[in-house]
Each structure stands twice: as C-alpha cells, then as structure tokens.
Amino acid sequence: MKAFRLDELEAERAANEGAYLQFLRERHMSVGLYALNAGDTDPQRPHTQDEVYMVMSGRGAITVGTETTQVARGSVVYVPAGVDHRFHHISEDLRVLVVFSPPES
C-alpha cells in the first residue's frame, strides 16, 4: 500500500516551484497534483494518455474539446487521450488530482 496526504503533497509541489507534482507511478497509471492559482493561464496541451481530473479545492471552468463546464471541489472530469483541454476562468486557486492511464511519459 502507498498512502499520501494532500497537505504534504501540496507542500512538496510548492517547494519544487512547479504546477505539477507526480507522486505515484505504476505500470498502468500515474497520479499527480496539479495547481493553478486564481487568474492563471493553463498551458496544457493534449496528452497521449486518458486522464481523470478530480478537483480537490478551488473554482473555475474547464473546456474539453468543444464542451465547457464549471468545476469546484468534488468535480470529476474525464479527458480522452489526444483531446484539447484546459482550465480557465479560475476564480479560486485550483488543486486537482490527475490520473493518467497509461502513465504519463
């Protein structure tokens, strides 16, 4: 078993001064913490893996392909591999768990 605490992951991510911290990598998936602050621009490009986002805190919107939805704590969004997507209109700092399958390269 591997267990993690969100507050410790956030501290590690902040200490590394990056928006993304991969904290688990296994044969069929990887998991990370993604952070965007209010007003930030999300620089993502389509990935070659399927993704699931689970919003842990914050508020904003995400566009996946041509569809847009509002997100907040508890929102879960699936993004198929290769589809353009990004968070925007971030009104409260977003902290998002990201699951890639297969693992992000």
Secondary structure, DSSP 4 states (H G I P E B T S, - for coil): -----HHHHHHHHHHTT-SEEEEEE-SS-EEEEEEE-TTPPP-----SSEEEEEEEEEEEEEEETTEEEEEETT-EEEE-TT--EEEEEEEEEEEEEEEEES---
